[in-house]
Amino acid sequence: MRIIADSFVGYFGEDEFVELVGNPAGFSALCISSGLEDYSANSVLYVLTALKDSFTPDMGVGIAGGAFTERFVVPKEIERLGDQMGLAPLAIEKLIYCSRVVAKVDDAAVQDGYRLWLHVFIFSRNATWAVVQMGSKSTLNRIYHWFSGRVERRSFVDEPHTGLLSEVINKYSLDFTLHENSTLRDATIETLTLPINRLRNVFNAVVPPSQATLNSLIDGGQVGEENPLKIPLRISWKTISSIHSLSFRNFEELLSVKGIGAETLRFLAICANRLFGINPSLIDRADLFSSFKPRQNDERTEELFYELLEVVKYSRLNPDYAKMIVSRLSNWWSTQRQN
């Protein structure tokens, strides 16, 4: 992995490598090139760990974060690596903000039942960045891919992912970042301009004092999967009061407030539903690992793939090994395009 990464940066530049990691098909090819058999949660963890061990600041790429407690030191690692790489203080602050918002989006705004346990932030000297995150639900895993170029075109809260890959698809998922849910995002902000007593009335109607739970399972859903607009809520009225009547320019500003989590956003979605008649889309837009393939006519992904192929072919790897990896990559790509 060290040889391939070093060669890729040498041939095509650090920004291009960051984009490769942020592209789910590109990252899948990277897993294949490193000798792994498939693109899975374990493969992602292995490759990201190898990449973090491989890069040094003088290579122009910084990699921060990791699994479990390592994901909480990302801001400090970005600050240290950014300083060593010569980034300006404002650029470092912006990268730290991006890392925090990305984690907040997938932990609170994309309510699919998965809790994050891995967050890796990769960036270049030009402040181009990508994120790979992983969440778990029971024994199942879901991977979230991000790239700064897509966020710049769409924002952090309007289908910002370059890919969502999962072992199962939910029947219901309250995803505030769905493009179809733009009216929901606006309505959550509007609910906070209403008298707080109206919000309390909605809460009391959803969770009556005499009813401790509304946990009926939905037909066809995964085990434990419930309608997100009907499940019981634990609301911090202190948090609601602190943001009530504040002026938010957009949903990203609301999401960025400390203390705003999944429960608060779900409650605001229920208020939008009950008070404004907003019926959010509850589709799960993830792709299955088993059926994932590069999108047809995706010229950029195809370009990244052939760049990786050239890198392996002309790298310092043992020639026989390089030839074998090139063959595996070519066969994998051909199979993906045919399916």
C-alpha positions as CSV (number, residue, x, y, z in Angstrom):
1,M,0.0,0.0,0.0
2,R,2.9,2.4,0.8
3,I,4.4,1.9,-2.6
4,I,1.1,2.3,-4.5
5,A,0.2,5.4,-2.5
6,D,3.6,7.0,-3.0
7,S,3.5,6.2,-6.7
8,F,0.0,7.6,-7.1
9,V,0.9,10.9,-5.5
10,G,4.1,11.1,-7.5
11,Y,2.4,10.5,-10.9
12,F,-0.9,12.3,-10.4
13,G,-0.6,14.5,-7.4
14,E,-1.9,14.6,-3.8
15,D,-5.4,16.1,-4.6
16,E,-6.0,13.3,-7.1
17,F,-5.2,10.7,-4.4
18,V,-7.5,12.3,-1.9
19,E,-10.3,12.2,-4.5
20,L,-9.5,8.5,-5.1
21,V,-10.1,7.7,-1.4
22,G,-13.3,9.7,-1.4
23,N,-14.7,7.9,-4.4
24,P,-16.3,4.5,-3.3
25,A,-15.5,2.8,-6.6
26,G,-11.9,4.2,-6.5
27,F,-11.5,3.1,-3.0
28,S,-12.8,-0.3,-3.8
29,A,-10.2,-0.6,-6.5
30,L,-7.6,0.5,-4.0
31,C,-8.7,-2.4,-1.8
32,I,-8.2,-4.8,-4.7
33,S,-4.8,-3.3,-5.5
34,S,-3.7,-3.9,-1.9
35,G,-4.3,-7.7,-2.3
36,L,-7.6,-7.9,-0.5
37,E,-10.4,-10.0,-2.0
38,D,-13.3,-7.7,-1.7
39,Y,-14.7,-4.4,-0.6
40,S,-16.0,-4.8,2.9
41,A,-15.9,-3.2,6.3
42,N,-12.7,-5.1,7.2
43,S,-11.1,-4.2,3.9
44,V,-11.8,-0.5,4.5
45,L,-10.3,-0.7,8.0
46,Y,-7.2,-2.5,6.8
47,V,-6.5,-0.1,3.9
48,L,-7.1,3.1,5.9
49,T,-4.8,1.8,8.7
50,A,-2.1,1.0,6.1
51,L,-2.5,4.4,4.4
52,K,-2.2,6.3,7.8
53,D,1.0,4.3,8.5
54,S,2.3,5.0,5.0
55,F,1.9,8.8,4.6
56,T,4.3,11.4,6.1
57,P,3.6,15.1,6.0
58,D,6.4,15.7,3.4
59,M,4.3,13.6,0.9
60,G,1.7,16.3,0.9
61,V,-1.1,14.2,2.3
62,G,-2.3,14.1,5.9
63,I,-4.5,11.3,7.4
64,A,-6.2,11.8,10.7
65,G,-8.5,9.7,12.8
66,G,-9.3,6.0,12.9
67,A,-11.5,3.6,14.8
68,F,-13.2,4.0,18.2
69,T,-11.4,6.5,20.4
70,E,-9.0,7.5,17.6
71,R,-11.8,9.3,15.9
72,F,-12.0,11.8,18.8
73,V,-8.5,13.1,18.3
74,V,-9.1,14.2,14.6
75,P,-9.1,17.9,15.3
76,K,-5.7,17.8,17.1
77,E,-4.2,15.5,14.4
78,I,-5.5,17.9,11.6
79,E,-3.9,20.8,13.4
80,R,-0.6,19.0,13.9
81,L,-0.4,17.6,10.4
82,G,-1.6,20.8,8.8
83,D,1.0,22.8,10.5
84,Q,3.8,20.3,9.4
85,M,2.4,20.4,5.8
86,G,2.5,24.3,5.8
87,L,-1.2,25.0,5.7
88,A,-2.4,28.4,6.8
89,P,-4.2,28.6,10.2
90,L,-7.5,29.5,8.5
91,A,-7.2,26.5,6.2
92,I,-6.6,24.3,9.2
93,E,-9.6,25.7,11.0
94,K,-11.8,25.1,8.0
95,L,-10.6,21.5,7.7
96,I,-11.4,20.9,11.4
97,Y,-14.9,22.4,10.8
98,C,-15.4,20.1,7.8
99,S,-14.5,17.0,9.9
100,R,-16.9,18.0,12.6
101,V,-19.8,18.7,10.3
102,V,-19.3,15.5,8.3
103,A,-19.4,13.5,11.5
104,K,-22.5,15.4,12.7
105,V,-24.3,14.8,9.5
106,D,-23.9,11.0,9.5
107,D,-24.5,10.7,13.3
108,A,-27.5,13.0,13.5
109,A,-28.9,14.1,10.1
110,V,-28.7,10.7,8.4
111,Q,-30.9,8.7,10.8
112,D,-30.5,5.2,9.5
113,G,-29.9,3.4,12.8
114,Y,-26.1,3.1,12.4
115,R,-23.7,4.6,15.0
116,L,-20.4,5.8,13.9
117,W,-17.3,4.0,15.2
118,L,-14.7,5.0,12.5
119,H,-13.9,8.4,11.1
120,V,-10.9,9.0,8.9
121,F,-10.1,12.4,7.5
122,I,-7.6,12.7,4.6
123,F,-6.4,16.0,3.2
124,S,-3.9,17.6,0.9
125,R,-1.7,20.7,1.1
126,N,-4.3,22.4,-1.1
127,A,-7.0,21.6,1.6
128,T,-8.7,19.2,-0.7
129,W,-10.3,16.6,1.7
130,A,-12.1,13.3,1.8
131,V,-13.7,11.3,4.6
132,V,-14.4,7.7,5.1
133,Q,-16.7,6.8,8.0
134,M,-18.2,3.6,9.2
135,G,-21.2,3.0,11.4
136,S,-22.6,-0.2,12.9
137,K,-26.0,-1.6,13.9
138,S,-25.8,-4.9,15.7
139,T,-23.4,-6.9,13.6
140,L,-24.1,-4.9,10.4
141,N,-21.9,-2.1,8.9
142,R,-22.4,0.9,6.7
143,I,-19.7,3.0,5.0
144,Y,-20.1,6.7,4.2
145,H,-17.8,8.3,1.6
146,W,-17.2,12.0,1.2
147,F,-15.2,14.3,-1.1
148,S,-14.8,18.0,-0.8
149,G,-15.4,18.6,-4.5
150,R,-19.0,17.2,-4.2
151,V,-19.7,19.2,-1.0
152,E,-18.6,22.4,-2.8
153,R,-21.1,21.7,-5.6
154,R,-24.0,20.6,-3.3
155,S,-23.3,21.7,0.3
156,F,-22.9,19.6,3.5
157,V,-26.6,18.8,3.8
158,D,-27.9,18.1,0.2
159,E,-26.9,14.6,-0.7
160,P,-23.3,15.3,0.0
161,H,-22.0,11.8,0.0
162,T,-20.1,10.3,-2.9
163,G,-21.4,6.9,-1.8
164,L,-23.3,5.1,1.0
165,L,-22.6,1.3,1.1
166,S,-24.4,-1.1,3.5
167,E,-24.9,-4.8,4.2
168,V,-28.7,-4.3,4.3
169,I,-31.1,-1.6,3.2
170,N,-33.6,-0.1,5.6
171,K,-37.3,0.0,4.8
172,Y,-37.3,3.4,6.6
173,S,-34.6,6.0,7.1
174,L,-35.1,9.6,8.2
175,D,-32.4,11.2,6.1
176,F,-32.5,15.0,6.3
177,T,-29.8,15.2,3.5
178,L,-32.1,13.7,0.8
179,H,-32.6,16.2,-1.9
180,E,-36.4,15.4,-1.7
181,N,-36.2,16.5,2.0
182,S,-35.2,20.1,1.3
183,T,-38.6,21.3,2.4
184,L,-38.2,19.2,5.6
185,R,-34.8,21.0,6.3
186,D,-36.5,24.4,5.9
187,A,-39.5,23.4,8.0
188,T,-37.3,22.3,10.9
189,I,-36.0,25.8,11.1
190,E,-39.4,27.3,10.8
191,T,-40.7,25.2,13.7
192,L,-38.3,27.0,16.0
193,T,-40.1,30.3,15.3
194,L,-43.4,29.0,16.7
195,P,-44.4,29.5,20.3
196,I,-42.7,26.8,22.4
197,N,-46.0,25.7,23.8
198,R,-47.1,24.5,20.4
199,L,-44.0,22.3,20.3
200,R,-44.8,21.0,23.7
201,N,-48.3,20.1,22.6
202,V,-46.9,18.1,19.7
203,F,-44.6,16.2,22.1
204,N,-47.5,15.4,24.5
205,A,-49.6,14.2,21.5
206,V,-46.7,11.9,20.3
207,V,-45.8,10.5,23.7
208,P,-48.8,10.6,26.0
209,P,-48.0,10.4,29.7
210,S,-49.9,7.1,30.0
211,Q,-48.0,5.5,27.2
212,A,-44.4,4.6,27.8
213,T,-43.6,3.2,24.4
214,L,-44.8,3.1,20.8
215,N,-42.4,0.3,19.7
216,S,-44.6,-1.6,17.3
217,L,-42.4,-3.1,14.5
218,I,-43.2,-2.1,10.9
219,D,-44.0,-4.8,8.4
220,G,-41.1,-5.7,6.2
221,G,-38.6,-3.6,8.2
222,Q,-35.3,-4.9,9.7
223,V,-35.5,-6.2,13.3
224,G,-35.9,-3.2,15.6
225,E,-36.7,-0.8,12.7
226,E,-39.4,1.6,13.5
227,N,-41.2,4.4,11.8
228,P,-39.0,7.4,12.7
229,L,-42.0,9.8,12.8
230,K,-43.8,7.6,15.4
231,I,-41.1,6.3,17.8
232,P,-40.9,7.7,21.4
233,L,-38.7,10.6,22.0
234,R,-36.4,11.9,24.8
235,I,-36.3,15.7,24.4
236,S,-34.0,18.2,26.1
237,W,-36.3,21.1,26.6
238,K,-33.3,23.1,27.7
239,T,-31.7,22.6,24.3
240,I,-35.0,23.4,22.5
241,S,-35.3,26.6,24.6
242,S,-31.7,27.6,23.9
243,I,-32.2,27.5,20.1
244,H,-35.9,28.6,20.1
245,S,-36.4,31.8,18.1
246,L,-32.8,32.0,17.0
247,S,-32.2,33.0,13.4
248,F,-30.6,30.2,11.4
249,R,-29.7,31.0,7.8
250,N,-29.9,27.3,6.8
251,F,-30.0,23.7,8.1
252,E,-26.2,23.4,8.3
253,E,-26.1,26.2,10.8
254,L,-28.8,24.5,12.9
255,L,-27.0,21.2,12.7
256,S,-23.7,22.8,13.7
257,V,-25.0,23.9,17.1
258,K,-23.6,22.0,20.0
259,G,-26.2,19.8,21.6
260,I,-28.3,19.4,18.5
261,G,-28.5,15.6,18.0
262,A,-30.6,13.0,16.4
263,E,-33.4,13.1,18.9
264,T,-33.8,16.9,18.6
265,L,-33.9,16.8,14.8
266,R,-36.4,13.9,14.8
267,F,-38.6,15.9,17.1
268,L,-38.4,18.9,14.8
269,A,-39.3,16.6,11.9
270,I,-42.4,15.4,13.8
271,C,-43.3,19.0,14.5
272,A,-43.0,19.8,10.8
273,N,-45.1,16.9,10.0
274,R,-47.9,17.7,12.5
275,L,-47.9,21.5,12.2
276,F,-47.0,22.1,8.5
277,G,-48.1,18.8,6.9
278,I,-44.6,18.0,5.7
279,N,-44.3,14.3,4.8
280,P,-40.6,13.6,4.5
281,S,-39.2,10.9,2.2
282,L,-38.1,7.9,4.3
283,I,-36.2,6.0,1.6
284,D,-32.8,4.6,2.3
285,R,-30.5,5.6,-0.5
286,A,-27.6,3.3,0.4
287,D,-26.3,0.7,-2.1
288,L,-25.7,-2.9,-1.0
289,F,-22.1,-4.1,-0.9
290,S,-23.1,-7.2,-2.8
291,S,-24.6,-5.2,-5.7
292,F,-22.4,-2.1,-5.7
293,K,-20.8,-1.2,-9.0
294,P,-19.5,2.0,-10.6
295,R,-22.3,4.1,-12.1
296,Q,-22.6,4.0,-15.8
297,N,-21.2,6.9,-17.8
298,D,-19.2,8.1,-14.7
299,E,-16.2,9.4,-16.6
300,R,-14.4,10.7,-13.5
301,T,-14.5,7.4,-11.7
302,E,-13.3,5.7,-14.8
303,E,-10.4,8.1,-15.1
304,L,-9.4,7.6,-11.4
305,F,-9.5,3.8,-12.0
306,Y,-7.2,3.9,-15.0
307,E,-4.8,6.2,-13.2
308,L,-4.6,3.6,-10.4
309,L,-4.0,0.9,-13.0
310,E,-1.1,2.9,-14.5
311,V,0.3,3.5,-11.1
312,V,0.4,-0.2,-10.2
313,K,1.8,-1.1,-13.6
314,Y,4.8,1.3,-13.3
315,S,5.3,1.3,-9.6
316,R,8.3,-0.1,-7.7
317,L,6.4,-3.2,-6.9
318,N,7.9,-6.6,-7.9
319,P,7.1,-6.8,-11.6
320,D,5.4,-10.2,-11.3
321,Y,3.3,-9.0,-8.4
322,A,2.4,-5.8,-10.2
323,K,1.3,-7.8,-13.2
324,M,-0.9,-10.0,-11.1
325,I,-2.5,-6.9,-9.4
326,V,-3.1,-5.3,-12.8
327,S,-4.8,-8.4,-14.0
328,R,-7.0,-8.6,-10.9
329,L,-8.0,-4.9,-11.2
330,S,-8.8,-5.3,-14.9
331,N,-10.9,-8.3,-14.3
332,W,-12.7,-6.6,-11.5
333,W,-13.4,-3.5,-13.5
334,S,-14.6,-5.6,-16.5
335,T,-17.0,-7.5,-14.3
336,Q,-18.3,-4.4,-12.7
337,R,-19.1,-2.8,-16.1
338,Q,-20.8,-5.9,-17.4
339,N,-23.2,-6.3,-14.4
